[in-house]
Amino acid sequence: MAQNDIGIDLGTTSVVIYVEGKGIVLSEPTVVAVDTDTGKVLAVGDDAYRMVGRTPAHIMAVRPLKDGVISDHVLTREIVRRFLVKAYQSPVVKPRVAVCVPAAISGIESDAAVEAVVAAGARQVFLIDEPIAAALGAGIDITRPRGHLVVDIGGGTSDIAVISMGGKVQSSSIKVAGNTLDAAIVRVVRDKFKLAIGEKTAEILKRTVGCCAPEAGFSASMEVKGRSLENGLPRRQLVTTGDLYEAITECVEELATAIHAVLERTPPELAGDIYTEGMLLTGGGALLPGLSLYMSRRLKIRTQAAEDPVNCVARGTGMSLSMADRLESGFRDATPGIGRR
């Protein structure tokens, strides 16, 4: 792949950009800060994320993608444009760009992603399904006649796919992912401690003390600050792994049920391969302590997280451009005016 080819993991919570020969060149939150009085974009990425929950009334820090799809086309184009300028320095040659999308994305939603990237300066755009990209980024040879089960747990969606011979055999996409866990943590802190916390605090709690399998031997605690629902005053509270266990496990069980449904539709020969190969977890959600143990116990197959689960999709997206002729499904040229497959 030439160095003017770029892979973008355009996620609900973060954007990761990969360039061949350079690796991951950008990883920032998918957040835009906007002045609602003028419509001017004030900041994107890390700078905008620092404003979440701390802005005056006329400034909004928003996420232009929801549940893995574009909810605000204008802001998505702006965030992609600014990130591409950061990641790609050549003013002469426009890059080819591969963008990963959820496996169950609709045609209208994928068109919106393509339009955003073309408007940001790409000369040609390809779309690749997240599980395909995740498998490539994790080093799996998906072109062989061998079944692999990949589950990519992002911020807005979790994508599940059985892959063989360069394409998807069975797949599913559900809106149970990192943001679902954050919302569950907000609720449990509110109900159990009568304390209101923001989404950033919930996300930090998830990463610091969250766990979904007692046998993992993980235990931690963290002091959080928020607003008391009893008197409206600021208050702090110590939250432990045990406090969050039930809420997190309920979300994880929904994911396990969806994976089980995909396995039930999988041809017997590929199911046998998966029993031997196991299941691979990618995405930020794969970092949740105890998740591999939970899935192994629940689905009776060996489960492990990829070596670098957060960046797998972006890396695989970039790699896909150099092996397009070997990908049978889940990858297509989506440039306006060019035939798709």
C-alpha positions, 0 to 999 in steps of 0.5 A: 500500500502506498503512503497516500493510502489511509485507513480510518476507523470512524467510530462513535467514541473515537477516530483512529487513522492508520497510514502504511509505513507510519502506523497509527498516526491519530487517535482522538475522541469523536467530539466536536465543540460548536458555538450554537449562536454562530454555528462555528466549530470551535474544537474537535477531538481531544480539545473538544472532549475536554469541554464535555460537561463543562461548557457554557450554554452557548457552546455544545460539545457533541458526538456527530455519530450515534450508535455507529452511524452518522447523526450529523453530516455537517459536523462529521464532514468537519471532524473528518476533514480536520483529522485528515489534514492532521494525518495526511500532509501532501497538498498535491496528491489526494489519498485513497481512503478506506473507512470501516463501517458497522456490519449492519449499516444501511445504504443511506448511512454508508453513503453519508460516511462516503460523502464525509470522506470525499468532502474531506479531500479523498480521491477514492473511498472504500468501505470495509465492515468492522469485523473484517477490518478487525480480523485483518488488523489482528493478523488473522489470515481470513483468505483461507477456507477456515472459520474465524469468529470475531467480535468487535466491541466499539462505543456505539455498536458491537459487530459479530462475524463468522469469517472464511475465505475473505468474506462474511458467512454470518454476521450481526450488529447490535447496539450494546457496546461501550456507551451502553455500559457507561449508561448502565454505570450512570444508572447504578450510581444514581440508584444505589448512591443517589448521586448524579455523575456525567458520561466522562466519569462513568467511562473512567469508572468502567475502565478503572473498576469495571469487571464482569467475571468474579473468577478474574480476581479483579477488584478495585475502587475509585472515588467519584464526584457528582451532584447529590440527588438528595440535596443538590449539593456536590458530593463524593462517593467511593465506588467498587468493582462489586457495586458495578458488577450486576449492571455490567454483567447484564449488558455483557449477557446481551452481547453473549446472547447475540453471539450465540445467535450467530453461532446457531446460524453457522455451518457445522464445518465452520462451527468446528473450526471456531471450536478449535480456533476460539473467538477473538475480541477486538475494540475498546470493549475487549479491554473490560476485565473478565470479559474473555473469561465470561464469554469462555464460560458462557459460550463454551469456546476459548476466547481471547482479546487481540494484542492491540484491540483498540487499534485493530480496526484502523490497522486492518482498514489500512491493510485492506487496500492492498488486498482488495482482490482477495476480499470476497464480501464486506469490502467495496469501492464506494466512491461516487460515480464508480461501480460498487461491489 
